[in-house]
Amino acid sequence: MSTYFNYPSRSLIDELRHIAAELMKLGHGIVVTDESPSQLERLMEMFGINSSKEMRIQYRSLLFSVKESLDEYVSGVAVHPEVLDQTTANGCALHCQLRRKNVLVGVTVDKGLVPLLCTYGEYTTQGLDGLAARCAEYKDCGCDFTMWRAQFNVGEHSPSYQAIMDNANNLAKFAAISQSKRMLPILEVDVVPSDDNDMERAEKCAEAILIFIYKSLCDHHVNLEGTILKIPALNAGPKCTKRYSPGQISKTTLRLLRHVVPASVGGEFK
């Protein structure tokens, strides 16, 4: 096996590191408002609001046009691709409201979860087809980062080797394509307790998942400084008889991140 490959250009690495530093500024957070049209429709119906394209524009315009100092607390906002084509009543692009506040704009690029064959209710994420062209288009629109969600169920028979390998490779391919178009990838690793597993089982599974993911990222020559990890706090399954305090949950999660996540990663948030 050859160990020779071309490194990313210094200008690309510097741009990705700058985006990571801006997103992970001290005292700031990343807001995820990437609801799909169908998700927003269900949400609005819960409150008796008639969902339509115009109503979605009004909702997002209200959300993005906060007149307080948004940039003092928010460093980035992830949106659904639909937002990039939407404009307000005065003809202003919705996402430009965020850029004018010095808030970076990102976009969720995956196409959702689909069942993974021959597994016990596990999933893989679709959306790699045409991703390079879409990322180039989003970069031209002024976006600086992308998001991709992979779900890992923790149960008696999961996560399976098949699910871990498939999702790890998809995350690595997504990250490599995103970086090639000068966009920082955020890896959303959703570890979902689905049975009676305790905290120790969740930690061991999450450790194996992250090890496979970072091995796959290295195999695809992804620049780790230009990536961000999004992972939920570890927890026991809903049927677990043990109860864990917030302090135990936070200590276990931090121990996992310090033990597995490489120091060069741009950042982690939950």
N, C-alpha and C positions, 0 to 999 in steps of 0.2 A: 504494500500500500504506500503510495507516494505521500510524503509529508509537505510537499511544496504547494503553496497557493498564494494568490495575490491578496495583500492586505488592502482594506479600504483606504481611500485617500485621506491625507491628514485633514483636508478641508471638510470632508464628510464627517470624520470623527469629531472634529471640533464643533461642528454644527449640532450633532446629536448630543454631545456633552453639554452644550449651552442650553438646549431645550430641556434636558433632564434637570439641570441646575435651576432653570426658571420654574419648572413644575414643582420641584421639591423645596422651594424657598421656605425658610423657617417661618412658622406661624400661618402658612397658607395651606389650602387643600384643593383637591380636584373634585369638581362636581360632575356627576354622571347623569345626564338628562337625555339618554338615548332611546327613549320609548318609541317603539314602532307605531305607525298609524293605528293598527289594531289594538295595541296595548293602551294607547291614549283614548281610543274609542270606549273600551271597557271601563277605564278609569272615569271618564266623563259621565258615562251612563250611570255609574254608582251615585253621582251627585245630581242626576236628572238633567244633565246638560246634553243638548243635541250635538253630537260630534260631526264635524265637517272639516274640510281643508281650511276654510276661512277661520273656523273656531280654533283649530290647532295653531294657526299663525298668530291669532290674538293671544292665546295662552303663552306661547313661546316668546312673543314680543314683550308681554308683561313680565315674564321671568327674566329676560335678558336686559331689560331697560331699567333695572334697579338703579336709582339715582344716588344711592349712598356709595361710598368708596369701595366698590366691589373688589378692586384689585388689592385692597389691603388684607383681604382674607382668602380670596380665590385666585389661584394661579392658572387654572385651566378648566375648561368645560368640554366634556365629550358629548356630542350630539348624534342624532340619527342622520344618515345621508340625505333624507328628505329636507332637512333644515337648510342645506346648502343651496337649494333651489327656491327657497321661499323668501318673499320680500314683504315688507310692511306696506301699509296703505300709501305712504309717501314715496314708495319705490326704493327704500333702503334694504339691502340684503340683511336678513335676520342675524347671521353670524357676525356681520361687521359691527353690530352693537357691542359685541364682546371685545373685538379687536381694538376698538376705539378706547376701551377701558384698560388696555394693556393686559388682557386676559387671553392666554393661548387657547386656540380652538382645536379640538380633536374630533375624530369621527370613528364610530364603531363599524368595522368592516366585515365582520363575520356574518354569515347568513343563517345563523341559528343552529340548534341541536337536532340531530337525527339519530334514531336508534342504531346501536352498533350490533351487527349480526352475531348471533351465538353467544350473547352475554346475558347476565341477569339484570336486565333493565338499565344498562349503561349506554352512554351516548358518545358520539363524536361530533365535531363541529365542521360545518360545510362553509364554503366561501372562498377557497383558493383560486377557483377558476376566474380568470379576468382580474385578479387582485392587483397586479402590477399597473394595469391601465387605470383602474379606479384610484389607486394611490397617487398616481401622477396627476390625475384630474383634481383630487382633493388638495394636493399640494399647490396646484395652480390657483385654487380657490382661497388659499391662505391658511390652510390647516397645517399644524405642526406635529401632531401625534395621532396614532391609531390605537384601537383597542380590539382585542380578540378574546372571547370567553371560551374556556374549556371546563367542563364539569366532570368531577370525579366523585362517584358515590362510595361511601365507606359503609360496608356491610359485611355479612358473613362470607360472601363469595366475591366481594368487590373491595377495592378496584382490582380488576383482572390485569394480567400482564398485557393482554391485547389492548385494553382501553388505555393503559398508561402509555404504551409505545405509540399507539395511533395518535393520541392527543399531543404527546410530547413532540412528535415529528411535525404535526400540523402547526403547533405553536412556533417551532423553529423555522418552518418554511414561511409562515406569516411574518415573523420578525425579520428574516433575511430580505423578503420582498419589500417590506415597509422601509427598512433602512436603505435599500438600494434607491428608493425614491425620496430620500432625505427626510423621512418622517420617523419619529421615535415610536417604537412599539411598546404598548403597555400589555403585559401578559396577565390576563385575569384568570387565575387558577382558583376555581370554585370547588373547595373540598366540602362535600355535603354529607353529613352524618344521616344515614337513612334507616338505621336499625337500632340495636341495643348496645352498640359499641361504647366502650368507655374512652376516657381521654387518652390513655396510653395507646390504645389501638388507633385513634385518630392521629396521634403524633407520629407513630411508626409509618402509617400509610402516607401521610403528608411528606414525611422525610423521603420515602422511596419515590414518590411522585416528583418532588423537586429535584432529586438527584438525576432522574431520567431526563427531566426537562432541560437542566443545565448541561448535561452531557450532549443532548441533541442540539442545543444552541451552539455549543462549541464545534460539533460536527459540521454544522452549516456555516461556520465562521461568522457568527453574529457578534458584533461588538457589544459586550456586556455593559460598558459604561453608557451606552446609548439605549438602554432598556430600563423599564420600571416594572416591578412586580406588584400585582394587586391580589391579595389573598385575604380571606376572612379569618377572624380569630377562630382557633380550633375549639371544638366543643364535642361533647358526648352525644350519642344518638338519642332520639326522643323517647325510646323505651328503656334507656339505661337507668338502673336503680340508684346509681351513685349521683350525687349532686356536687357541683364544683363552684367555688366562689369566683367572683370576677378576678380576684388576685391570682388564683390558681390558673385560670384561663389565660390571662395576660402573660404570666411567667412561662407557661408551657409554649405559647405562641412565640414569644421572644427567644426562648431557648432554641426552638426549631429554626427560626430565621438566622440566628447567629451561628448555628451549627452547620447549616446547609447552604445558605445563599452566599455566593462569592462576594468578597468585599468590593469588587470593582463594579457591581451592579449600581445603576444610577440611583435607585431608591426603591422603597416598598411602602405601600399604604394599604389600609384595610377599610 
